[in-house]
Amino acid sequence: MARRPRQDRSEETRDRILDAVVELIAERGLAGVSHRAVADRAGVSLSATSYYFGSKAELERAALEEHYRRRLDDYRRTAELLAGADSSADELVDAAVELFTASDLTMLLSHFEVFLNSARRDDIRDLLAPTLDAMHDLLLVAIDPLGLPDPEAAATAITAVIEGVELRRVALGIDGRDELRGSLRALLRGLVRPDGEVGPERAAPSGE
């Protein structure tokens, strides 16, 4: 059987290392990440982790950058699909529910571990901030067909709902589908009228 090219094997090893870092962050927090722990989890030699990443900080940064790159790729595909289809508020809600409840516990735990540590470590905050900005921008693309009067505020509110339900998923062990769907519909109900127009319905003028 022909052997795979050295470059392919090298990339596979690097990916296994990065995946192991994210798993350890979810299980033990950033404090639980070390070259030895990562090597054991990834099934590689200790020298392999040091070969690819010279320090613990490099390990963490590379793993989190890859983690969020994959997440943003999923968001981007969904946002572009919604924008291109001129989607309704209900279609936006359904897509958000499918996308965000698909995140497994490892992804959620590592995500909130990064949130907490961004308050303590400038390097983590510097990594997280542009990722959150990118997520916000993609949400603006997704809600653009709704023609909302203040899309920036709407995107911030939608993000807050999503993050809140994700946190409840972690704390309560729920899948969050019903909570997320109901919360987003309640939020958008105040922004998009049943007739498709934005803003609250105006009361019909009373007779003389």
N, C-alpha and C positions, 0 to 999 in steps of 0.2 A: 504494500500500500504506500502510495506516495506521501511524503511528509509535507505538512503545510509550510508555506514560506515562513522564514524567521520573523518577518515583520508582523504577520498575522498572529503568530504565537506571542509575540511581544505585546501586541495590542490587547490580546485576550487576557494576558497576565495582568496588565495595567488595569483593565476593566474589572477584573476580579478583586483587585486590591481596592479600587475605588468603591465598589459595591460593599465590600467588607467594612469600609470606614463608615458608610451611611448606616449599615446595620448596627454597628457598635454605638454610633451616636444615638440611635433610637433606643437601644437597650441600656446603655450606661451613661449617656451624656458625652459631651466633648471631653470631659475629664477622663473618660474611660478609653480614649483612643491612644494607642501607643504602637510603635512599629511591631513589637512582639505580638500584641493582641491582634493586630491587623493581619500579620503573617499567619498566625494560627487560624483565624477565621477564613482567610482566603485560600489556605492550603498551599502557601508558597514559603520559600525560605526567608529568613530574616534579612538576608543580604539582598533579596529581590526588592523588598520594600524600600530599603535604603538606596538601592540603585536607581529606582524611579523617582523617589522623593527623599531629599536630603534631611528634612526635618519634619517634626510632627505638624507644624504650621502649614508646610507645603502639602502634606497628606490631607489635612482638613480642607484647605482651600480648594485643591484639585477635586476632591470628592464632592464638595458642595457646589462648585461651579458646574460639574457634570450633572449632578442631581437636579439643579435648577434649569440647566439647559434642556434636559429631557422634558421637564415639566412645562417649560415655556414653549417647546415645540408642540406639545399637545394642545396648549391653550391657543397657540397661533393658528393651528389648523382649524380648530373649532370657531375662533373669532372670524377668520376669513370666510369660512363656510356660511356663517350666519349673516355676515355683511353682504356676501354675494347673493344670498337667497332673499334679501330684503325681508328678514324674518320679523314675525310679530312678537309681542311681549311674551305670550304663552310659549312660543317656540324657543325663545331665549331662555326662559325658565327651565323648560324640559332639557335643553342642551346643557345648561349649567348643572342641573341635578345629575345627569349622566356622567359628566366630566368629573365633578368634584367628589362624588360619592364613590368613584372608581379608585380613588387613592387608598392604598392599603395602610395598615397601622404603622408600618415602618416609615413610610413616607410622611405621615402626619406627625409622628413622634419626633423624627429628625427635624421637620420643619419648625415645630414649636420649640425644640431645643435651640435652634438657631435664633429664633425670636428672642428667647430669654437671654442668650449669651450676647446678643447684639447690644444689650443694655450695659454689659460689663466689659466688652472687648471692642475696641475701635476697628480692628481688622475684620471682625465678623460683621459689624455694622456697615463697613465700607463694601463688603461683599453682598450683603442683603439689600441695601438701598437701591442699587440699579436694577436688581431683580424685581423688587416691588414696583418700581417705576415702569418697568417693561410690562408687568402684569396689568397695571393700571391702563397703560396705553392700548393694550390688546382688548381690554374690556370696553374702552371707548370705541374701538373699531366694531365690536360686536353689537353695541347698543345704538350705533349711529343710525340704522334704519328706523329707529323709533322716533327720531326727531325731537328729543327731549330738550326743554328750554335751558337746562343747566346740566349738561352731560358730565361735567367734572364732578359735581356734587353727587349726581346719581351713581357714577362709577365708584366713588368713595363709599357711599352707603351700601351698594351691592357687595363690595369687597368686605365691608364690616360684617354683613349678614353671613357671607360665606365663611369667613374666618371664625365667626362665633359658633356656627353650626359644626365646623370641623373640630373646634375645641370641645364641644359637647360630645362629639363622637368619641374623642379620646377619653374624656372623663367618665362617660356613662356607658360606653360600649355599645352604642346604637349605630345603625347604619346611616341615619340622618336624612334619608331620602324625603320622608314626609315633612320633616321639620324644614328642610331647605326649600322644598317646593312651596309650602305654605307661607314661609317668611318672605321669599322673593315675590310671590304673587301679591302678598299684602303690600309690600313696598311699591311694586310697580303699579298697583291698582290706584295709588294716589298720584301717579305720574302720567298714566295712559288711560284715557277714557274708553268705555266700551265701544264707542264709535270710531276708535282709532286715533282720535285727536289727543293732544297733550294738555295737561293741566286739568283743574277741577271743572266739572260741568257747571255752567251758569244756570241759575234758577230762571225759569221763564218769568217775564215781567208780569206783575200782578195787574189785574184790571182796575180801571178807575172805580 
